[in-house]
Amino acid sequence: MKTRWRIALVLSVLFTAGFTCDPGGTGKSCESDEDCGPNKVCDPDTQTCVRGGDTDTDTDTDTDTDTDTDTDTDTDSDTDTDSDTDTDSDTDTDSDTDTDSDTDSDSDSDTDTDTDSDTDTDTDTDTDTDTDTDSDTDTDTDSDTDTDTDTDTDTDTDSDSDSDTDTDSDTDSDTDTDTDTDTDTDTDTGLKVDGESCTDGSECISDHCQNGYCCVAGDCCEQVSDCQPGYDVAATCDDTATCQGTRGDAVCSASSDCLTQTVDDDSACDGSVVCLAAYCADGIEHGEAHCTGEQDQGGLCGDNGGSMDCAPYACGDTACLDGCADENDAHCAAGHHCDADFCEPDLDAGEPCNEASDCIDGHCQNGFCCAAGDCCSEVGDCPAGYTVAAACDTVATCQGTRGDPACNAGHQCETTTVDDDLACDVSVVCNDAFCSEQDAAAYGSDFCAGGPDQGGVCPDSGGETACGNYACDGEACSATTCRNHWEGASCETCPANWDPAQDCNACLPDWGGANCDQPLAINCGAETCYDPTTNLTWQKTPDSGAVQWTTANDHCLNLELASNTEWRLPSISELRTLVRGCPATVTGGSCGVMDTCLHSSCRDASCYECSENGGPAAGCYWPDIGLEGFCVYYWSSSWESGGGGMWDVRFQYGAIGYSEAQPVMNTPRARCVHYGPL
């Protein structure tokens, strides 16, 4: 111990005198070993770097034999015998109010941590961990104050629950044998450690001196500049595919020998290195790619080979093809075909082609491209089968069609139907011959005219033969049978009370009965008026107001009157049976408008020749027998066949006319009728 203090004193004097060392060498200020150079350590007492080549050998063999028979009051006397020649005076303060007198240079612990810091040129750190588990629970805390700065912490964990604060009545028989062998080599041989300058191996602890320094083997150094140039290795390109390389750098190792350290360096992978061979794929030709020679190329092949679109040709093995052979479309890019050893763009619909592969739609027919069927560029390219002869489709209106060939927008042949009435020629009967008892006339067959556009009308070409007072016989007038009630060899006589103006088919006014032998008059009740002459029952007082025709028609159809719902608008012939006092418009008068003649041409000047408000019923031209309502226009259910509107009777004038179904002014009203008496 005294020897160590002397050495420390000498070192202290040397440092105080201004002794200096090389940077990182002996004498440098430090806080830890990392602050010192190779083979140097940091003295914790002086906080300076010292040479680590001194060898102190301390062999501490601590045999602790503790035989405790405790009836703790507690005064413990521990006697330790160590092979250490160090004399340490430890003043231990135990939490058991123990006073331990140890002649020991160690720190012993059950679960011991011994740290010996000798004020010496050495630093010895011994860590002994002993774990003793006894059958009692003793907690002994010894706090030793040593001049050697020894801190002893003894922790015994026994299975007894004792609190050693005062007096414990514990009988512990513990035999602890702790054998601590601490070997501290503090022998100062005077030889040089690795990294110190030398001229011969005998100066070195390692017995090896080369390149002017001590080390274990090889070229020795204190720093990297001491190493020969041979330790630097030129950069190489190790992986050409990713342009990755390395180089070797000289280093002076921790054991002061020269080594070569491999580091990443891609600079040898320069522009002469092909990292990706030329290739062709997906219609694109890619040239050779080269490394760039940069020191760090990121593990990537340079994108510097360039590329080229092969169209109209396809890829070969490593480059674009420059032609096609044997009409091989596989040698051409998508959307192209081989034609005479050259790749040409595929053809649109309507363009001339030789085969299906020439066309975008993959279909070639009739010498042209299209999606399907017969292809064409114009209508003249279509075969004859697309023409369809004209036909008379609707004979009643002489309407027909024909089929013309067409080349549609998709350049496909098709048949287009067009109007053509030529097939409805003069041999086509559009209206059969017939005879009308009501009209007392026979009408011949009507034929189509045969023109290309006949307007949807059957021509009135059959002619009309008046039957006079003769009846119809099939499609013609009878030569012997009289019509209605006409009599005589020439059918010229109308019986008494029969009205010749009504073709002898009706009684004279105010006569009725099966043989017109009963005088009649219109009879009115509270809601209706019955005319036995016509067998019609009329609405006595109209209630529709002035309305459009559709409203008037709906009104009558939905009318419930006199416990009856079968009401309607009257026809024009029925409505005329109410006219009184105007000879031209009464039933049988010269005005030709009736159910059998509804065209506007049937209306002449006689249909409106009577004066306004000159009728027998307070100026109104209807029977003066109880009909009520406004003396104005009244709707019929008969259309004007030329499309002009609906026929009406204008009772204030005794006139026959027609109005638009939705008139702007002089809107008619509705007087509803029922067939038969109520």
HELIX and SHEET records of a PDB file:
HELIX    1   1 LYS A    2  THR A   16  1                                  15    
HELIX    2   2 ASP A   33  ASP A   35  5                                   3    
HELIX    3   3 GLY A  201  GLU A  203  5                                   3    
HELIX    4   4 VAL A  224  ASP A  226  5                                   3    
HELIX    5   5 PRO A  229  TYR A  231  5                                   3    
HELIX    6   6 ASP A  329  HIS A  331  5                                   3    
HELIX    7   7 ALA A  356  ASP A  358  5                                   3    
HELIX    8   8 VAL A  379  ASP A  381  5                                   3    
HELIX    9   9 ALA A  384  TYR A  386  5                                   3    
HELIX   10  10 VAL A  395  THR A  397  5                                   3    
HELIX   11  11 PRO A  500  GLN A  502  5                                   3    
HELIX   12  12 TRP A  549  LEU A  557  1                                   9    
HELIX   13  13 ILE A  572  ARG A  576  1                                   5    
HELIX   14  14 SER A  600  CYS A  602  5                                   3    
HELIX   15  15 ALA A  605  TYR A  608  5                                   4    
SHEET    1   A 2 LYS A  40  ASP A  43  0                                        
SHEET    2   A 2 THR A  48  ARG A  51 -1                                        
SHEET    1   B 3 THR A  81  ASP A  82  0                                        
SHEET    2   B 3 THR A  55  ASP A  68 -1                                        
SHEET    3   B 3 ASP A 174  THR A 187 -1                                        
SHEET    1   C 3 THR A  99  THR A 103  0                                        
SHEET    2   C 3 SER A  89  ASP A  94 -1                                        
SHEET    3   C 3 ASP A 142  ASP A 146 -1                                        
SHEET    1   D 2 CYS A 209  GLN A 210  0                                        
SHEET    2   D 2 TYR A 213  CYS A 214 -1                                        
SHEET    1   E 3 VAL A 233  ASP A 239  0                                        
SHEET    2   E 3 GLN A 244  CYS A 252 -1                                        
SHEET    3   E 3 CYS A 258  ASP A 264 -1                                        
SHEET    1   F 2 VAL A 274  LEU A 276  0                                        
SHEET    2   F 2 ALA A 289  HIS A 290 -1                                        
SHEET    1   G 3 TYR A 279  ALA A 281  0                                        
SHEET    2   G 3 ILE A 284  HIS A 286 -1                                        
SHEET    3   G 3 SER A 307  ASP A 309 -1                                        
SHEET    1   H 2 HIS A 336  ASP A 339  0                                        
SHEET    2   H 2 PHE A 342  PRO A 345 -1                                        
SHEET    1   I 2 CYS A 364  GLN A 365  0                                        
SHEET    2   I 2 PHE A 368  CYS A 369 -1                                        
SHEET    1   J 3 VAL A 388  THR A 394  0                                        
SHEET    2   J 3 GLN A 399  CYS A 407 -1                                        
SHEET    3   J 3 CYS A 413  ASP A 419 -1                                        
SHEET    1   K 2 VAL A 429  ASN A 431  0                                        
SHEET    2   K 2 ASP A 446  PHE A 447 -1                                        
SHEET    1   L 3 PHE A 434  SER A 436  0                                        
SHEET    2   L 3 ALA A 441  TYR A 443 -1                                        
SHEET    3   L 3 GLU A 464  ALA A 466 -1                                        
SHEET    1   M 2 TYR A 470  ASP A 473  0                                        
SHEET    2   M 2 ALA A 476  CYS A 482 -1                                        
SHEET    1   N 2 TRP A 511  GLY A 512  0                                        
SHEET    2   N 2 GLN A 518  PRO A 519 -1                                        
SHEET    1   O 4 ASN A 523  CYS A 524  0                                        
SHEET    2   O 4 THR A 528  ASP A 531 -1                                        
SHEET    3   O 4 LEU A 536  GLN A 539 -1                                        
SHEET    4   O 4 VAL A 673  TYR A 675 -1                                        
SHEET    1   P 3 TYR A 633  GLU A 640  0                                        
SHEET    2   P 3 GLY A 645  ARG A 650 -1                                        
SHEET    3   P 3 ALA A 655  SER A 659 -1                                        
END                                                                             
